[in-house]
Every structure is written in C-alpha cells, then in structure tokens.
Amino acid sequence: MLRYLKPIRTNSMEKMTSKDFTLLSILLSLCWAQQSDPGSERPPCDRCDLQLSCDCSHGGFTHVPMVTDLALTLDLSFNNISEVTEDDLTGHSRLKALSLQGNRLAAIHPSAFDSLWSLENLDLSNNQLKALNHTWFRKLGALQQLNLLNNPYRCLGSPSVFQSLSRVRRLRFGGPALEELMKGHLLGVTELEELTMHANNIIRYESGALADIWPLGHVTLSLHGPFLTNAALASAVLADVSYPHTPLVLEDLYWMGNESARPLKETAKKRIRSLTLRNFTASDEAIVSLLNTMTGVPLMVVSLEGMTLTGEGRWEGASSVDLKTIDEIYIRHPVVIDLFQFVEHSSYLFLLQYPSKVSFINAEVFVIPCLTSFLLVNVHYLDLSNNLLTDLTLRETLCHGCSPLKGLRVLNISGNALKSLSTVSHLVEKLSKLTHLDISRNAYSSMPQHCSWPHTLRYLNISRATLSTVTQCLPKTLEVLDLSNNNLKSFLLFLPALRELYLSGNKFLRLPPGWLFPNLQTLTLQSNTLNTFGHSDIRSYERLQSLQAGQNKFDCSCDFVDFLQSVFEGDGDVQLTDKEDIYVCDSPLYLQGEVVSQVSLSLYECHQVLCVSVICGVVLCVSTLACVLLWYLHAIWYLKMTWAWLKAKRSSRRRQKRDQEGTEARLSYDAFVSYSERDASWVENLLVPELERTRESSEDSMNAVSPRPLTLCLHKRDFLPGHWIMDNIMSAIESSRRTIFILSENFVQSDWCRYELDFSHFWLFDGNAGGEAAILILLEPLPKDNIPKRFYKLHKLMSSTTYLEWPQEEEKCEEFWESLHKALRIDD
C-alpha cells in the first residue's frame, strides 16, 4: 500500500543588479548621513545591501524606520508597527516592493503611500486593519501584487479599493472576519494571474462578484464554512472562477457525507483541467462522492496535499469512475487515521496506468510492490522523495533491475535511507530512457570505482551525502552534476559533456582544473574553503559563463581583489551570478569581514617588490649622491681626522702623564720637518746639513760662545719603529718647538704625504698652538688655488703669516738660510 510524500518546489527569485556599486555606496552613505537625525523619533535601519534591498524585518520597530531614499525593496515584516503616518514613506519614489506583513498595523494615513508611484509589490497581510480605504491605493498605478490576507475587515468596502489598480495581476484578500463579497467590491480588477481568497466564514456572496475577472490564471479558495453549511454559496463562488485552463486550489475542506463534494459540480461543468485539494479531511463517502462528481471530466492534474483519510478505504461506490485523461497525480503528506484497518482494492489501482507523472512525497512509503510497478506503464516522471525506501526495498520497487518502467525519464528518490551507489546504478541500468536521476539526501559515504548507468543519463544529483572522493563511477554522459554539501576536497575526473557543476558546501581549496570540463558553462562553489582564484584559473575553462563562489574564506591579495572587482564591473567572459556582498575577505586580519568589492588596497600593498626595489634604488642613488657630496666637501676626511685626532690626543695625554711620572724621558727638537717624499733630496742634502751644523755669523764671532747646532725631527730618521704612525707624529709635534712645512706641488699632490700630515695639521691648528709655531717654506711658487680646500687653516696661515721662499738665484740662498736660522732661534 502507498503512503505519500512531500513535494520539493523551487521558487525563482528576481535578482537586482547594479552597474556601479561604488557610486551607489557613496550615495547610500550620504543618504544615511542626511536621515540619521539623532533628534528624530523614527529610528534608523541600516540593514541595506549593495542591491539597495533593506531587510528591517524582526527588528522590534514600533514606527516605520528611516532608510535611504534610494531603497528598491523594504521589508518591515514582523515588527510592532501600529501606524503608517503621512511622512513615513515620503521620498521613496524608487521603492519597488514594500512588506508590512505581521505587524500590529491598525491605521494608515490616506496619503501614506502617495509618494510610492513606482511600487509594484505591497504586502499588508496579518495586521489589524478593520476597514480598507480606497485612498491608500489611489496613486499606486504601477502596483502589480497586493496582499491583504488575514486582516479583521468584514468586507472589501465601497467604493472599490481596487478601482485605481488596473495593473494588479496577483491579488490576495480575505481572512477569518470576511463575511460578504458583493458585486462592485472588485471593480477595477480586470485580469489576474493569481487570485487567492480566504473566505472560510463568508455568509453572503453575490453571484457574479468574481465573474468579471478574465483572464484568470490561478485560483486558490478557502471555503471551509460554505462547503459545510452553505453549498449554494460555495457553488456560486466556484461557478464564477472555474475555467478549463485555470488551475483551481481548494483549501481547508472537511468532507464527511455523500453530498460534501456537490459544489464541485460547477467546476465539472466548466471541464477544468487541474484540481488541487489542500489540507482537507475526507471520509470514504466523501471520496466516493468526489470521484463520481469528477467522472468524465477531462482532468489532467490531480493534487492532494495534506490529505487525511478517516475511513477504511471502502470506495466500491465509484467502481465505474472514468478518469482516463489524468496525466499527473501529485500526493503529498497523506495521513490514514486507521492505517491497519485500511483496505486495499486492486480494482482501483488501474488508475495508475493513465498518468505520466506520479509523485508520492513525504508519504512514509517504504516499498512499492513489483506488481504495482507493472501498472505504471505510462509513467515518465516518478517522485518518491522523502520516504522510507532502503536498498533492499528499492530492489522490490524496481523489480530487481528488471523494472517495467521502460519509459521512465525522471526518477527522484531523494531523502530516503539508501546507502549503496552501486545498488542504485545496477537497478536503474536497464531504464533505457532515464535522463534525470535525483538520489540526494541519502546516506552515501563512499563511491565505488566503477558503476553501470543508463547511457541516456544526463542529470545526476548526489548532494547532501557524506562523499569524500569521486571516482570513475560517475558516468561520462552527464551534462549536469550536483555534488553539493558533501566532504569533497578535490575533483579530478574528466567529464567531457558536463555543462553544469554544483560543488557548494564542500571543502575545496581551489577551483577544479578547467581542462577536465571542456564544455562547462556553470560552476557553483559557494561555502567551501576557497582562498583565491584568478584569471589563470578562469581561462582554463573554455566555455565557462556563470560562476558562483561567494561565502568562502578569501585571502584578499591585490591580484584577487583586482580580478574580482573587474569581474563585478563586467570585464571578462565570466559572470558572477551571486550577490557581491557575500564575497567577503577572511584575511589579512585588518580586512576581515570587508566586502571584496569595497576593498581599496594601496600601491605599496599591491606592488611590494616593485616599491621595495624603487625605494632601494632611490636610497642607493641618494646614498651615492651623498657620498659624492661628502667626498666633494671632504666630510669623510674631516671625520677621519677628528677620530684620529681624538685617538692621538688620548695617546698624548697618556704619554704626558708618563713623562710627568718620570717613567719615560721626553725628546726635544727644535723643529719637526713636514715634507713630501719627492722633496726628500732637498731636505736631506740642503736643509738638514744647513740647520744641524755649527754655523758662525758676523754677530756670532763677537760672542764668546758659538750658537749650538739645531736638532730636527725627521720621520725617516726619528720616528720610533713599532709605534702607531699617529703616535709618532703627535709625539714629534709635541716635542718640537717649531714645525717646518716644506710646501711644493709634490706636497699638496702626494696622497700619502697629505694623509700623514693632515693629522698633524689638525692638531697644530686646533687653536692651542699659535701661528708662530709654524714655519712655511715654499720650494717653488705655489698658488693658493692649488692647495686643497680642506687645508683651510693653512690657507688662513698663508694669508696671515710671512713665509720663506726658496730663491731660484744662488746668490740669495745665504739670505734665505739666515732668515730661517733667525726664525728657529727666536726663542734663544
């Protein structure tokens, strides 16, 4: 016996897109700044996304909150708002959808909606509106959907509240308090795609009140009371809305007698094609009455949702029923009160041979006998989802692989207790026309290496299992594969025909290699552990057009941010079809939680190597220029001089201390001679013999004692070996009364001579020695311009001190020597 299951329905949602999110963000911020007045009684709501959709539901608001004037959708459902004032929605001329569902709304100002001239969807359901006012909707000429369900109004009122709503295509009204519906109440409504009316307690209905609505696409009626107590009223309502191609849904029915389904005779007369009974309870007599009423009617679709059977299944009174036109049977969530007393009559199972689509959803079905399966000879679509099938009972249902369902194209056995993929593949292998197979939400934990599938299989759904690897078990013929919500970390299987691949909710760190899927057009990788992807990853997919990769742990590197922002702006061949605001940075830490499209990285962050190279190059250039400048200004020489002088000065103090203690005898010279090595012949052959020999002058001959010979300090002769050169120089200078500088071109050009004597000059001209301590001898004419600038004290000395020039004429040499002797013996 069969018990039936719950349908899986997918609702398509319109996505709002924007070409320039940056500009909108700026405008949005400005609007927030303007409307966030701390002195205002109305609180702000800051839950608006980049698509300008503001979700302020469940926020505890007691007044309509302030949001940006640029908002396109505003959801205020399930708050505590009791009133909409004249100014609450002023300025929202761009608003497309407004929901006030589930509040305590009891009062709306007549002009509250006047500024919403772009509004297309308005939901006022589940509030406390006791009366409807036509002035609310007078300016809503663009309105297409209006929901007024479950408010305590007794009637729609007059004049018609819909008289200005000629564009309305989806209308919902009524509730527990609705008592009457008269002609003129729906004036202005000319055609509808969907009409929903809750009139369980209606007691007055004027025939023809709904008859003027044409075309009428889909009708849902709740007529619990009329079916029980006023069959004529129910018949009048059904007569006004029944059309052959208008699907009819009847809700909240309670049928217990033979006449319960009598109002449906009006729909039978109109030869309707689709009938849905939702949330209804029926006895055996009511079922027989329903079948007899609908016999001969060209019904194509019969849906039974939330059906409760109170009888025992004794329906013999409808043995001659004629429903050969049925193409689809949809049964969801049936309940049998006396399950173990419910009888099964195989005489009624012949009805299963007619439909091509059969759905038993959420029906606790654990097995369909193989004999029953043989009756489903015309079935192309079979949905057994959300039941209790196991691998063993599935074998019986599909007749151990020899299923008679040779024409089956779509099989949905998701949400059962299946565990073996190899069992499923074996059982469906001989279904030679099977193209779609949904085995999701089962207990598959592993995938065998090889499986046998029908060669016609194109769509396979194994989502919401616990698979950790994929193998060659997957057929190469697949065009659509859904492996969402498993434990996969990689996908390395070649599928040449695959067009769509869904891998959300797994553990992928990177995109699968594109060369494995040469025809892939759609790839979904949301909610994985994806860190990054870029141009190279996308280019590996030859035909990829749509990618969804939000809600991952993105590392917001410069390349990734630039790539993603360019894709959002429409550059490239791939389109990101999910929302921008679900692409959020996870690292680095300072960007965690930031939307990638709003991230702005600095030049240094994006080009660190280049920036470091440029900085190093600039530092190198600056350092080179500084070194050149320092060399040109002799700064390095001054530093070395200072260091050497300080070191020599320290050695000098130690030496003077030793001399004072008498530990070392101090040498004494009349002069220390500083000269270039190239001028050594002149010093050694002329200067030294002349000054160190005993010399008599005309004045000396008159004295009793001849002048003593002079003592000179020469570096070649008198410097102590093994001592630091600076110690020798400082010691010689300190031990000499005078310093004789032998100036020449050789002196100022000799690097070694300059290096040696510069230190002595530094000490000599530091301000402690007077100018008379130096004697300058020019061996040859020496322009001051030829003297290096760092000899600035020598320049000063030559400008302020008389110096001796070595005469070029031999007869003047005696006069030169006389002058030099006098200068050296001035202390004597």
Secondary structure, 3 states (H helix, E strand, C coil): CCCCCCCCCCCCCCCCCCCCHHHHHHHHHHHHHHHCCCCCCCCECCCECCCCEEECCCCCCCCCCECCCCCCEEECCCCCCCEECCCCCCCCCCCCEEECCCCCCCEECCCCCCCCCCCCEEECCCCCCCCCCHHHHCCCCCCCEEECCCCCCCCCCCCCCCCCCCCCCEEEEECCCCCEECCCCCCCCCCECEEEEECCCCCEECCCCCCCCCCECCEEEECHHHHHHCHHHHHHHHHHHCCCCCCEEEEEEEECCCCCCHHHHHHHHCCCCEEEEEEEEECHHHHHHHHHHHCCCCCCEEEEEEEEECCCCCCHHHCCCCCCCCCEEEEECCEECCHHHCCCCHHHHHHHHCCCEEEEECCCCCCCCHHHHCCCCCCCEEECCCCCCCHHHHHHHCHHHCCCCCCCCEEECCCCCCCCHHHHHHHHCCCCCCCEEECCCCCCCCCCCCCCCCCCCCEEECCCCCCCCCCCCCCCCCCEEECCCCCCCCCCCCCCCCCEEECCCCCCCCCCCHHHCCCCCEEECCCCCCCCCCHHHHHCCCCCCEEECCCCCEECCHHHHHHHHHHHCCCCCCEECCCHHHCEEEECHHHCCCEHHHCCCCHHHHCHHHHHHHHHHHHHHHHHHHHHHHHHCCHHHHHHHHHHHHHHHHHHHHHHHHHHHCCCCCCCEEEEEECCHHHHHHHHHHHHHHHHCCCCCCCHHHCCCCCCCCCEECHHHHCCCCCCHHHHHHHHHHCEEEEEEEECHHHHHCHHHHHHHHHHHHHHCCCCCCHHHEEEEECCCCCHHHCCCCCHHHHHHHHHCCCEECCCCHHHHHHHHHHHHHHHCCCC
